Amino acid sequence: GAKVAFGTDLFGTFFEQQSLEFTLRQAVCSPAEMIRSATAVCADLFNMSGRIGVIAPGACADLLAIDGDPLQDIRLLQEEGRHMSVIMKEGKFVVNRL
């Protein structure tokens, strides 16, 4: 019943390895649990529910459009956004391949 946030301490030359945490967690978590851990659970633990980790009016508007279903293949969230057609940060496009 403990809440576990998704995150990593990798930085610098290891920054590109951060998303491999999805693969590592596959042994103990479902893709849906990992996505909740990276969104709603983090928001709750940081006392930011309703502002981050949700798609709602007034929220920060960090959005991803994934080329496939990460619930079927969590690896789509890896590889530095290779499988992401859209990445938005605070309502602004960072990547737009549509």
All heavy atoms as an XYZ file, in Angstrom:
740
protein
N       0.799     -1.211      0.000
C       0.000      0.000      0.000
C       0.835      1.267      0.000
O       0.286      2.346     -0.037
N       2.169      1.132      0.062
C       3.017      2.325      0.054
C       3.007      2.969     -1.324
O       3.019      2.285     -2.345
C       4.442      1.958      0.436
N       2.986      4.287     -1.355
C       3.066      5.015     -2.620
C       4.532      5.106     -3.033
O       5.379      5.505     -2.244
C       2.479      6.409     -2.473
C       0.998      6.390     -2.214
C       0.460      7.780     -2.081
C      -1.031      7.702     -1.802
N      -1.620      9.029     -1.648
N       4.806      4.737     -4.268
C       6.167      4.772     -4.786
C       6.177      5.675     -6.010
O       5.495      5.409     -7.000
C       6.669      3.356     -5.157
C       8.068      3.424     -5.747
C       6.622      2.448     -3.945
N       6.958      6.738     -5.934
C       7.072      7.663     -7.058
C       8.054      7.109     -8.078
O       8.961      6.358     -7.742
C       7.552      9.028     -6.571
N       7.874      7.486     -9.305
C       8.784      7.110    -10.381
C       9.832      8.196    -10.482
O       9.524      9.373    -10.536
C       8.013      7.002    -11.700
C       8.839      6.489    -12.835
C       8.815      5.147    -13.164
C       9.637      7.331    -13.575
C       9.570      4.656    -14.208
C      10.393      6.858    -14.624
C      10.362      5.517    -14.939
N      11.074      7.821    -10.517
C      12.129      8.806    -10.662
C      13.483      8.149    -10.647
O      13.619      6.968    -10.342
N      14.479      8.920    -10.972
C      15.833      8.404    -11.041
C      16.812      9.464    -10.570
O      16.518     10.653    -10.605
C      16.175      7.970    -12.479
O      17.522      7.519    -12.504
C      16.016      9.088    -13.468
N      17.955      9.019    -10.129
C      19.019      9.927     -9.727
C      20.090     10.040    -10.803
O      21.136     10.646    -10.569
C      19.677      9.424     -8.433
C      18.740      9.501     -7.249
O      17.846     10.343     -7.270
O      18.906      8.716     -6.311
N      19.836      9.477    -11.973
C      20.837      9.515    -13.039
C      20.899     10.907    -13.666
O      19.876     11.502    -13.994
C      20.513      8.480    -14.113
C      20.558      7.022    -13.669
C      20.121      6.119    -14.805
C      21.948      6.646    -13.192
N      22.092     11.417    -13.823
C      22.275     12.710    -14.473
C      23.651     12.725    -15.137
O      24.377     11.732    -15.094
C      22.128     13.859    -13.459
C      23.104     13.817    -12.329
C      24.290     14.527    -12.392
C      22.839     13.060    -11.187
C      25.200     14.483    -11.342
C      23.739     13.015    -10.144
C      24.930     13.729    -10.212
N      23.970     13.832    -15.768
C      25.265     13.933    -16.449
C      25.347     12.959    -17.608
O      24.421     12.839    -18.410
N      26.443     12.212    -17.690
C      26.637     11.294    -18.815
C      25.645     10.137    -18.788
O      25.463      9.468    -19.796
C      28.072     10.722    -18.818
O      28.316     10.067    -17.575
C      29.099     11.814    -19.027
N      24.989      9.903    -17.648
C      24.008      8.812    -17.535
C      22.573      9.276    -17.790
O      21.644      8.486    -17.718
C      24.090      8.169    -16.149
C      25.409      7.514    -15.882
C      26.324      8.111    -15.042
C      25.744      6.322    -16.502
C      27.552      7.515    -14.802
C      26.968      5.723    -16.272
C      27.876      6.325    -15.423
N      22.370     10.539    -18.090
C      21.039     11.100    -18.279
C      20.189     10.293    -19.255
O      19.021     10.034    -19.005
C      21.136     12.561    -18.744
C      19.805     13.214    -18.936
C      19.079     13.668    -17.851
C      19.265     13.372    -20.202
C      17.840     14.264    -18.017
C      18.029     13.968    -20.381
C      17.313     14.413    -19.280
N      20.777      9.873    -20.372
C      20.036      9.136    -21.396
C      19.569      7.763    -20.913
O      18.717      7.143    -21.536
C      20.872      8.992    -22.666
C      21.099     10.311    -23.358
C      21.908     10.173    -24.635
O      22.224      9.035    -25.025
O      22.218     11.210    -25.228
N      20.093      7.280    -19.803
C      19.707      5.969    -19.272
C      18.495      6.035    -18.340
O      17.993      5.006    -17.909
C      20.889      5.342    -18.528
C      22.146      5.223    -19.367
C      21.939      4.367    -20.607
O      21.357      3.302    -20.529
N      22.398      4.837    -21.745
N      18.010      7.254    -18.040
C      16.920      7.413    -17.083
C      15.686      6.582    -17.423
O      15.091      5.960    -16.556
C      16.483      8.880    -16.989
C      17.476      9.773    -16.321
C      16.904     11.144    -16.148
O      16.035     11.327    -15.310
N      17.370     12.100    -16.928
N      15.289      6.600    -18.676
C      14.044      5.930    -19.056
C      14.134      4.407    -18.985
O      13.123      3.718    -19.060
C      13.595      6.372    -20.447
O      14.541      5.988    -21.416
N      15.330      3.861    -18.805
C      15.461      2.404    -18.660
C      14.800      1.900    -17.377
O      14.574      0.700    -17.219
C      16.928      1.986    -18.713
C      17.624      2.209    -20.050
C      19.082      1.796    -19.961
C      16.925      1.459    -21.163
N      14.470      2.816    -16.474
C      13.774      2.424    -15.251
C      12.450      1.730    -15.580
O      12.011      0.845    -14.858
C      13.521      3.643    -14.361
C      12.945      3.271    -13.015
C      12.918      4.413    -12.021
O      13.593      5.432    -12.220
O      12.198      4.258    -11.022
N      11.818      2.091    -16.697
C      10.580      1.415    -17.103
C      10.832     -0.079    -17.293
O      10.075     -0.904    -16.823
C      10.011      2.020    -18.395
C       9.421      3.389    -18.215
C      10.059      4.497    -18.717
C       8.221      3.550    -17.551
C       9.513      5.762    -18.561
C       7.662      4.805    -17.389
C       8.312      5.916    -17.898
N      11.910     -0.427    -17.993
C      12.238     -1.835    -18.215
C      12.565     -2.532    -16.903
O      12.122     -3.659    -16.662
C      13.429     -1.962    -19.183
O      13.067     -1.371    -20.431
C      13.787     -3.413    -19.428
N      13.315     -1.875    -16.045
C      13.682     -2.475    -14.764
C      12.463     -2.768    -13.895
O      12.406     -3.783    -13.209
C      14.649     -1.559    -14.007
C      16.012     -1.356    -14.654
C      16.791     -0.282    -13.910
C      16.782     -2.653    -14.697
N      11.479     -1.898    -13.921
C      10.289     -2.070    -13.073
C       9.312     -3.122    -13.602
O       8.409     -3.527    -12.887
C       9.554     -0.744    -12.914
C      10.268      0.220    -12.018
C       9.391      1.428    -11.784
N      10.055      2.388    -10.918
C       9.409      3.172    -10.077
N       8.098      3.110     -9.974
N      10.060      4.035     -9.346
N       9.475     -3.548    -14.859
C       8.546     -4.519    -15.441
C       8.403     -5.782    -14.610
O       7.353     -6.407    -14.622
C       8.990     -4.912    -16.852
C       8.556     -3.949    -17.898
C       8.917     -4.445    -19.275
O      10.031     -4.911    -19.509
N       7.984     -4.339    -20.194
N       9.439     -6.159    -13.892
C       9.396     -7.384    -13.095
C       8.435     -7.271    -11.918
O       7.953     -8.282    -11.412
C      10.796     -7.733    -12.593
N       8.127     -6.045    -11.489
C       7.303     -5.880    -10.293
C       6.076     -4.996    -10.480
O       5.229     -4.922     -9.587
C       8.147     -5.342     -9.103
C       9.193     -6.351     -8.684
C       8.774     -4.006     -9.440
N       5.974     -4.305    -11.607
C       4.858     -3.385    -11.841
C       4.272     -3.575    -13.235
O       4.998     -3.863    -14.182
C       5.326     -1.935    -11.750
S       5.931     -1.405    -10.166
N       2.988     -3.347    -13.346
C       2.361     -3.328    -14.671
C       2.651     -1.972    -15.321
O       2.975     -1.003    -14.628
C       0.851     -3.514    -14.542
O       0.251     -2.343    -13.990
N       2.518     -1.886    -16.648
C       2.699     -0.595    -17.299
C       1.766      0.481    -16.726
O       2.194      1.618    -16.516
C       2.386     -0.885    -18.768
C       2.791     -2.317    -18.938
C       2.364     -2.969    -17.636
N       0.533      0.133    -16.444
C      -0.407      1.112    -15.873
C       0.073      1.609    -14.514
O      -0.010      2.809    -14.221
C      -1.804      0.503    -15.760
N       0.603      0.716    -13.690
C       1.124      1.123    -12.380
C       2.324      2.052    -12.533
O       2.458      3.030    -11.787
C       1.527     -0.106    -11.555
C       0.358     -0.925    -11.070
C       0.774     -2.246    -10.454
O       1.709     -2.906    -10.982
O       0.171     -2.615     -9.436
N       3.186      1.777    -13.506
C       4.351      2.633    -13.730
C       3.933      4.024    -14.199
O       4.483      5.031    -13.742
C       5.293      2.006    -14.751
C       6.108      0.873    -14.182
S       7.331      0.295    -15.358
C       6.470     -1.108    -16.066
N       2.960      4.084    -15.091
C       2.496      5.377    -15.597
C       1.835      6.168    -14.471
O       2.080      7.367    -14.316
C       1.566      5.186    -16.813
C       2.387      4.650    -17.993
C       0.875      6.497    -17.173
C       1.552      4.146    -19.152
N       1.014      5.505    -13.649
C       0.419      6.192    -12.483
C       1.507      6.668    -11.523
O       1.431      7.768    -10.972
C      -0.558      5.278    -11.759
C      -1.950      5.282    -12.338
C      -2.964      4.604    -11.423
N      -2.701      3.194    -11.215
C      -3.057      2.216    -12.046
N      -3.693      2.509    -13.155
N      -2.775      0.968    -11.782
N       2.540      5.857    -11.323
C       3.648      6.212    -10.434
C       4.371      7.460    -10.933
O       4.817      8.287    -10.139
C       4.624      5.035    -10.338
O       5.730      5.351     -9.546
N       4.475      7.613    -12.241
C       5.171      8.754    -12.838
C       4.292      9.994    -12.954
O       4.798     11.090    -13.192
C       5.695      8.376    -14.223
N       2.994      9.840    -12.751
C       2.075     10.975    -12.936
C       1.304     11.260    -11.638
O       1.737     12.064    -10.831
C       1.124     10.709    -14.110
O       0.413      9.474    -13.891
C       1.877     10.618    -15.430
N       0.195     10.591    -11.450
C      -0.695     10.895    -10.322
C      -0.047     10.653     -8.964
O      -0.236     11.441     -8.031
C      -1.982     10.075    -10.442
N       0.733      9.576     -8.821
C       1.372      9.296     -7.525
C       2.401     10.375     -7.201
O       2.458     10.881     -6.080
C       2.003      7.883     -7.493
C       2.832      7.680     -6.239
C       0.913      6.824     -7.586
N       3.214     10.753     -8.186
C       4.185     11.834     -7.958
C       3.463     13.124     -7.569
O       3.886     13.824     -6.647
C       5.041     12.078     -9.201
S       6.413     10.919     -9.384
N       2.397     13.437     -8.273
C       1.636     14.647     -7.952
C       1.148     14.615     -6.511
O       1.269     15.604     -5.777
C       0.453     14.784     -8.909
N       0.621     13.483     -6.090
C       0.123     13.347     -4.725
C       1.253     13.488     -3.704
O       1.135     14.218     -2.720
C      -0.584     12.001     -4.568
C      -1.296     11.872     -3.245
O      -1.931     12.860     -2.790
O      -1.238     10.779     -2.650
N       2.366     12.805     -3.946
C       3.486     12.849     -3.004
C       4.114     14.238     -2.895
O       4.654     14.601     -1.854
C       4.539     11.808     -3.383
C       4.106     10.357     -3.171
C       5.140      9.405     -3.754
C       3.884     10.058     -1.701
N       4.042     15.017     -3.972
C       4.568     16.379     -3.950
C       3.492     17.411     -3.624
O       3.707     18.611     -3.775
C       5.248     16.716     -5.280
C       6.574     16.051     -5.454
C       6.699     14.939     -6.272
C       7.693     16.514     -4.779
C       7.930     14.307     -6.426
C       8.917     15.891     -4.926
C       9.044     14.790     -5.744
N       2.320     16.921     -3.180
C       1.203     17.786     -2.810
C       0.810     18.726     -3.959
O       0.581     19.909     -3.760
C       1.535     18.585     -1.542
C       0.291     19.118     -0.868
O      -0.780     18.522     -0.975
N       0.423     20.234     -0.181
N       0.771     18.166     -5.178
C       0.429     18.947     -6.362
C      -0.699     18.296     -7.169
O      -0.842     18.557     -8.361
C       1.667     19.147     -7.237
C       2.757     19.962     -6.564
S       4.166     20.278     -7.637
C       3.490     21.537     -8.717
N      -1.501     17.475     -6.513
C      -2.627     16.838     -7.209
C      -3.520     17.901     -7.827
O      -3.780     18.940     -7.223
C      -3.430     15.981     -6.232
O      -2.656     14.895     -5.786
N      -3.956     17.634     -9.059
C      -4.785     18.584     -9.783
C      -3.981     19.581    -10.594
O      -4.499     20.192    -11.517
N      -2.722     19.752    -10.260
C      -1.858     20.676    -11.005
C      -0.911     19.927    -11.935
O      -0.647     20.371    -13.037
C      -1.052     21.534    -10.030
C      -0.070     22.447    -10.690
C      -0.088     23.845    -10.118
N       1.035     24.639    -10.600
C       1.076     25.221    -11.787
N       0.077     25.084    -12.621
N       2.112     25.934    -12.155
N      -0.374     18.788    -11.479
C       0.471     17.943    -12.329
C      -0.073     16.514    -12.280
O      -0.834     16.162    -11.381
C       1.959     17.971    -11.905
C       2.153     17.381    -10.499
C       2.526     19.379    -11.983
C       3.607     17.185    -10.088
N       0.288     15.722    -13.259
C      -0.113     14.311    -13.264
C      -1.527     14.065    -13.734
O      -2.037     12.961    -13.630
N      -2.193     15.088    -14.284
C      -3.564     14.946    -14.774
C      -3.762     15.856    -15.982
O      -3.056     16.843    -16.131
C      -4.628     15.283    -13.698
C      -4.072     15.409    -12.368
C      -5.442     16.460    -13.942
N      -4.706     15.482    -16.797
C      -5.133     16.361    -17.894
C      -6.430     17.001    -17.436
O      -7.465     16.335    -17.342
C      -5.342     15.562    -19.203
C      -4.031     14.889    -19.605
C      -5.852     16.477    -20.309
C      -4.170     13.909    -20.755
N      -6.347     18.295    -17.082
C      -7.512     18.992    -16.523
C      -7.321     20.497    -16.693
O      -6.187     20.978    -16.777
C      -7.655     18.648    -15.042
N      -8.439     21.253    -16.732
C      -8.315     22.714    -16.792
C      -7.479     23.235    -15.626
O      -7.631     22.803    -14.488
C      -9.766     23.207    -16.674
C     -10.598     22.054    -17.140
C      -9.838     20.825    -16.711
N      -6.533     24.135    -15.933
C      -5.681     24.722    -14.914
C      -4.439     23.914    -14.576
O      -3.579     24.371    -13.831
N      -4.326     22.696    -15.122
C      -3.136     21.868    -14.876
C      -1.976     22.364    -15.742
O      -2.163     23.170    -16.642
C      -3.442     20.400    -15.149
N      -0.789     21.868    -15.487
C       0.436     22.345    -16.154
C       0.528     22.026    -17.644
O       1.328     22.619    -18.330
C       1.663     21.770    -15.458
S       2.048     22.653    -13.940
N      -0.237     21.102    -18.123
C      -0.273     20.765    -19.551
C       1.033     20.187    -20.066
O       1.554     20.594    -21.097
C      -0.722     21.950    -20.406
N       1.606     19.248    -19.334
C       2.713     18.440    -19.847
C       2.069     17.204    -20.461
O       1.435     16.424    -19.750
C       3.672     18.019    -18.729
C       4.418     19.185    -18.107
O       4.347     20.297    -18.658
O       5.074     18.971    -17.084
N       2.167     17.057    -21.773
C       1.472     15.985    -22.484
C       2.412     15.254    -23.424
O       3.360     15.839    -23.944
C       0.308     16.547    -23.305
C      -0.767     17.314    -22.546
C      -1.691     18.033    -23.520
C      -1.556     16.378    -21.662
N       2.112     13.978    -23.661
C       2.839     13.162    -24.622
C       1.846     12.511    -25.570
O       0.772     12.084    -25.147
C       3.605     12.038    -23.918
C       4.586     12.413    -22.825
C       5.089     11.154    -22.122
C       5.738     13.201    -23.400
N       2.188     12.410    -26.837
C       1.452     11.588    -27.793
C       2.398     10.469    -28.191
O       3.458     10.718    -28.775
C       1.022     12.391    -29.012
N       2.045      9.243    -27.825
C       2.912      8.080    -28.007
C       2.545      7.350    -29.291
O       1.362      7.164    -29.589
C       2.765      7.105    -26.811
C       2.905      7.839    -25.485
C       3.741      5.946    -26.924
C       4.222      8.473    -25.235
N       3.544      6.920    -30.042
C       3.344      6.144    -31.268
C       3.148      4.680    -30.889
O       4.055      3.864    -31.022
C       4.551      6.282    -32.200
C       4.844      7.727    -32.563
O       3.906      8.528    -32.636
O       6.030      8.053    -32.762
N       1.980      4.347    -30.389
C       1.688      2.992    -29.932
C       1.028      3.036    -28.563
O       0.692      4.106    -28.062
N       0.868      1.884    -27.981
C       0.183      1.758    -26.692
C       1.175      1.367    -25.604
O       1.589      0.208    -25.531
C      -0.923      0.695    -26.809
C      -1.741      0.560    -25.546
O      -1.416      1.191    -24.522
O      -2.735     -0.199    -25.581
N       1.562      2.312    -24.736
C       2.520      1.981    -23.682
C       1.968      0.995    -22.655
O       2.735      0.388    -21.913
C       2.853      3.329    -23.051
C       1.697      4.199    -23.377
C       1.168      3.705    -24.696
N       0.666      0.793    -22.624
C       0.099     -0.230    -21.737
C       0.406     -1.632    -22.254
O       0.449     -2.592    -21.489
C      -1.411     -0.045    -21.581
C      -1.839      1.243    -20.881
C      -3.347      1.367    -20.879
C      -1.278      1.314    -19.473
N       0.665     -1.743    -23.560
C       1.047     -3.014    -24.166
C       2.567     -3.158    -24.273
O       3.089     -4.265    -24.234
C       0.421     -3.159    -25.560
C      -1.088     -3.149    -25.546
C      -1.663     -4.285    -24.729
O      -1.240     -5.424    -24.838
N      -2.647     -3.970    -23.892
N       3.263     -2.020    -24.428
C       4.731     -2.044    -24.573
C       5.310     -0.812    -23.885
O       5.413      0.262    -24.482
C       5.114     -2.072    -26.045
C       6.617     -2.208    -26.265
O       7.380     -2.293    -25.268
O       7.026     -2.226    -27.440
N       5.676     -0.949    -22.629
C       6.178      0.177    -21.827
C       7.466      0.749    -22.398
O       7.810      1.907    -22.160
C       6.348     -0.240    -20.340
C       6.448      0.984    -19.430
C       7.537     -1.161    -20.168
C       5.211      1.796    -19.311
N       8.172     -0.025    -23.224
C       9.415      0.461    -23.833
C       9.194      1.655    -24.753
O      10.130      2.373    -25.091
C      10.116     -0.663    -24.584
C      10.612     -1.767    -23.655
C      11.125     -2.950    -24.423
N      10.032     -3.470    -25.267
C      10.177     -4.341    -26.236
N      11.366     -4.813    -26.523
N       9.145     -4.756    -26.936
N       7.938      1.911    -25.149
C       7.634      3.077    -25.971
C       7.938      4.387    -25.242
O       8.064      5.433    -25.866
C       6.164      3.056    -26.407
C       5.777      1.929    -27.358
C       4.266      1.888    -27.548
C       6.496      2.065    -28.686
N       8.061      4.325    -23.925
C       8.384      5.518    -23.140
C       9.894      5.695    -22.952
O      10.331      6.610    -22.276
C       7.688      5.449    -21.775
C       6.171      5.381    -21.829
C       5.591      5.284    -20.429
C       5.590      6.570    -22.578
N      10.671      4.834    -23.566
C      12.129      4.888    -23.472
C      12.726      5.522    -24.727
O      12.007      6.046    -25.565
C      12.688      3.474    -23.267
C      12.228      2.841    -21.983
C      12.774      1.455    -21.744
O      12.686      0.981    -20.653
N      13.327      0.787    -22.735
N      14.007      5.483    -24.845
C      14.764      5.927    -26.021
C      14.628      7.426    -26.296
O      14.511      7.849    -27.439
C      14.380      5.106    -27.256
C      14.686      3.625    -27.095
C      14.320      2.820    -28.318
O      14.565      3.320    -29.433
O      13.803      1.705    -28.144
N      14.670      8.206    -25.233
C      14.713      9.667    -25.353
C      13.631     10.250    -26.260
O      13.902     11.143    -27.062
C      16.098     10.105    -25.842
C      17.198      9.788    -24.859
C      17.002     10.497    -23.526
O      16.941     11.732    -23.509
O      16.886      9.791    -22.509
N      12.416      9.747    -26.167
C      11.304     10.300    -26.925
C      11.185      9.825    -28.348
O      10.391     10.362    -29.118
N      11.936      8.825    -28.726
C      11.916      8.318    -30.106
C      10.509      7.911    -30.558
O      10.157      8.049    -31.726
C      12.865      7.124    -30.225
C      12.895      6.507    -31.581
C      13.930      5.398    -31.647
N      13.699      4.613    -32.837
C      13.896      3.319    -32.910
N      14.346      2.661    -31.872
N      13.668      2.675    -34.011
N       9.692      7.422    -29.641
C       8.352      6.949    -29.974
C       7.267      7.962    -29.599
O       6.106      7.603    -29.446
C       8.070      5.621    -29.257
C       9.104      4.580    -29.537
N       9.180      3.915    -30.741
C      10.128      4.110    -28.787
C      10.193      3.072    -30.706
N      10.783      3.177    -29.530
N       7.652      9.221    -29.449
C       6.714     10.270    -29.045
C       6.565     11.291    -30.162
O       7.503     12.010    -30.488
C       7.202     10.927    -27.760
C       7.291      9.951    -26.612
S       8.007     10.704    -25.148
C       8.246      9.242    -24.131
N       5.370     11.365    -30.740
C       5.107     12.324    -31.815
C       4.969     13.738    -31.279
O       5.258     14.704    -31.971
C       3.824     11.959    -32.560
O       3.986     10.727    -33.208
N       4.482     13.842    -30.041
C       4.290     15.149    -29.415
C       4.798     15.080    -27.983
O       4.493     14.148    -27.252
C       2.800     15.572    -29.419
C       2.573     16.801    -28.556
C       2.309     15.814    -30.830
N       5.572     16.093    -27.627
C       5.959     16.309    -26.237
C       5.653     17.768    -25.940
O       6.172     18.668    -26.618
C       7.461     16.029    -25.993
C       7.804     14.589    -26.356
C       7.823     16.341    -24.535
C       9.303     14.272    -26.306
N       4.779     17.992    -24.955
C       4.443     19.355    -24.546
C       4.878     19.561    -23.101
O       4.680     18.696    -22.261
C       2.945     19.615    -24.656
C       2.425     19.627    -26.067
S       0.680     20.050    -26.153
C       0.773     21.813    -25.969
N       5.448     20.708    -22.837
C       5.866     21.095    -21.492
C       5.207     22.425    -21.179
O       5.390     23.399    -21.915
C       7.395     21.210    -21.442
C       7.947     21.697    -20.144
C       8.015     20.569    -19.153
C       8.680     21.055    -17.871
N       8.115     20.464    -16.707
N       4.387     22.436    -20.133
C       3.667     23.643    -19.716
C       2.882     24.263    -20.871
O       2.858     25.475    -21.049
C       4.624     24.640    -19.084
C       5.253     24.101    -17.807
C       6.236     25.049    -17.156
O       6.468     26.158    -17.690
O       6.775     24.671    -16.120
N       2.254     23.402    -21.679
C       1.401     23.872    -22.762
C       2.118     24.281    -24.038
O       1.481     24.708    -24.993
N       3.427     24.133    -24.087
C       4.206     24.507    -25.268
C       4.848     23.264    -25.884
O       5.348     22.415    -25.166
C       5.270     25.528    -24.898
C       4.689     26.840    -24.404
C       5.791     27.826    -24.094
C       5.191     29.136    -23.675
N       5.077     29.324    -22.256
N       4.845     23.222    -27.223
C       5.462     22.094    -27.912
C       6.976     22.104    -27.710
O       7.631     23.113    -27.928
C       5.175     22.127    -29.405
C       3.772     21.725    -29.760
C       2.809     22.686    -30.030
C       3.417     20.388    -29.823
C       1.525     22.321    -30.363
C       2.129     20.007    -30.143
C       1.175     20.984    -30.414
N       7.510     20.965    -27.291
C       8.955     20.746    -27.255
C       9.321     19.893    -28.476
O      10.339     20.114    -29.100
C       9.359     20.016    -25.946
C      10.836     19.672    -25.952
C       9.008     20.866    -24.739
N       8.429     18.948    -28.813
C       8.548     18.111    -30.003
C       7.165     18.065    -30.642
O       6.166     17.886    -29.951
C       8.994     16.672    -29.647
C       8.910     15.763    -30.854
C      10.399     16.670    -29.063
N       7.107     18.256    -31.960
C       5.845     18.117    -32.687
C       6.141     17.492    -34.036
O       6.580     18.161    -34.959
C       5.150     19.466    -32.870
C       3.800     19.318    -33.525
O       3.376     18.234    -33.903
N       3.097     20.424    -33.665
N       5.919     16.179    -34.126
C       6.167     15.453    -35.369
C       4.866     15.122    -36.105
O       4.872     14.303    -36.997
C       6.915     14.155    -35.055
C       8.299     14.366    -34.494
C       9.045     13.036    -34.335
N      10.228     13.216    -33.552
C      10.443     12.656    -32.364
N       9.552     11.842    -31.849
N      11.555     12.880    -31.711
N       3.776     15.740    -35.707
C       2.494     15.461    -36.366
C       2.365     16.213    -37.676
O       2.887     17.229    -37.902
C       1.323     15.811    -35.452
C       1.209     14.954    -34.221
C       0.013     15.406    -33.393
C       1.042     13.486    -34.578
